[in-house]
Amino acid sequence: MDGIPWVGTPLDANAIDWYFFGYGHQYKDALGDYVRIAGRQPLPPKYMFGYWYSKYQAYSQTDIQQLIRDMENYDVPHDVLMIDCDWHQNSWTGWTWNKSLFPSPASLMSWMHTHNTKTALNLHPADGIGSSDENFAKIRNDMGLDASVTTIPWQLEDSTFYRSFFKNLMRVRERQGVDFWWLDWQQDLTSSYIAGLGQTFWLNHVFYNDMRLNRTDRRPVIFHRWGGMGSHRYPIGFSGDTFATYGTLQFESYVTATAANVCFGYWGHDGGGYLQPNNISTDPELVLRWMQFCVFQPIFRTHGSSQSGCERRIWKFSNLDLQREAFKLRYTLVPYIYTAAREAYDTGVSICRPLYYEWPEENKAYTVEDEYLFGNDILVSPISTPSLSDGTSERKTWLPNGYWYDVCRNRMLSVLFRI
């Protein structure tokens, strides 16, 4: 339907397809064959590997411009600035600009592009399309609904709805300058119209393929929640509303690396953490450690809630110089990361992956869960605990046999045996 492989009713609703991959410890070979069946990890546009600024806050058009000017003035490199759900009228689901905050959205996005900044708008589609939304009547008529209807239910499973919805809402926003979409589906795990259809997965499938087919001037990409197996075909994902704690930071190393086992190689975590526990103001050291962690993640993105004390403008912290140093290291690594992304497409082996891919016979490779490989040549061992009273930070790092270059101390390490 319209070039997008459309949902169909299973011939046997109770049937399950099973695939068995018997490769022993040859994990990378298994992944290579898996993507031949399940689809490859598409290569995102190169700008996706730069820095994304994001925060849930009722920013105005003027605020957005000031954020970008501040990043330029403080020499903070960036490529993407996300605009959360306050861009639209209504509080949660909406499709029409809030003109009190954004009086001239097309002019804003044109201005952002002249400042080398891409943008995406947050969408919460589940509540459908309301009568106050732009082109509501056109979509209602296309759906054959009565004139008394004041809300068009969300039903992306219906091809008529899909065509009308994208024509009358998405295309309009894209012509105004939206670069890609942030799909923040949270309600109803399955469709109300087709039994067993996962709404999150279907949303990702349709939006990604619509961009692939209808915006051929750019490489397709969306930003979305995990929709289950097969979601690796629609990069990029985010891990939801995390807590701003060291424990969360440590756990994200494990999450990103092990997601490689199902080829979900592009996580964009909420750098800095989303929720501030007990409304405590953002800890500069924790933010620094998170930024250093994000340098060695597929996607370098910050995000935070609208809570008082939740700050994501790194120029507001006393350790700005150290944070900016991390940002610049990230940009130094972009050619390496982009090459690894191409290799992920070719091989099915994600940029971040567990140590046991390379050392499958080493027990430690399975038990050390907060270290991981970042591309073929970097082993990452993030610091995810607060510093000691003397200001130093400690952690133990397991290194497999071989020669390792310590980039922090500019020295070669030889690991020939371990106890």
Sequence and secondary structure as in RCSB ss.txt:
>XXXX:A:sequence
MDGIPWVGTPLDANAIDWYFFGYGHQYKDALGDYVRIAGRQPLPPKYMFGYWYSKYQAYSQTDIQQLIRDMENYD
VPHDVLMIDCDWHQNSWTGWTWNKSLFPSPASLMSWMHTHNTKTALNLHPADGIGSSDENFAKIRNDMGLDASVT
TIPWQLEDSTFYRSFFKNLMRVRERQGVDFWWLDWQQDLTSSYIAGLGQTFWLNHVFYNDMRLNRTDRRPVIFHR
WGGMGSHRYPIGFSGDTFATYGTLQFESYVTATAANVCFGYWGHDGGGYLQPNNISTDPELVLRWMQFCVFQPIF
RTHGSSQSGCERRIWKFSNLDLQREAFKLRYTLVPYIYTAAREAYDTGVSICRPLYYEWPEENKAYTVEDEYLFG
NDILVSPISTPSLSDGTSERKTWLPNGYWYDVCRNRMLSVLFRI
>XXXX:A:secstr
 TTS      SSTT         TT HHHHHHHHHHHH       GGGGSEEE   S   HHHHHHHHHHHHHTT
   SEE B GGGBSSSSS  SB TTT S HHHHHHHHHHTT B EEEE GGG EETTSTTHHHHHHHTT  TT  
EE   TTSHHHHHHHIIIIIHHHHHHT  EEEE   S SB SSSTT BHHHHHHHHHHHHHHHH TTS    EEE
  STTGGGS  EE  S BSSHHHHHHHHHHHHHHGGGT   B   BT SB GGG    HHHHHHHHHHHHTSSSE
EB   S TT    GGGSTTHHHHHHHHHHHHHHHHHHHHHHHHHHHHS  SEE GGGT TT THHHH TT EEET
TTEEE    S   TTS         SEEEEETTTTEEEEE    
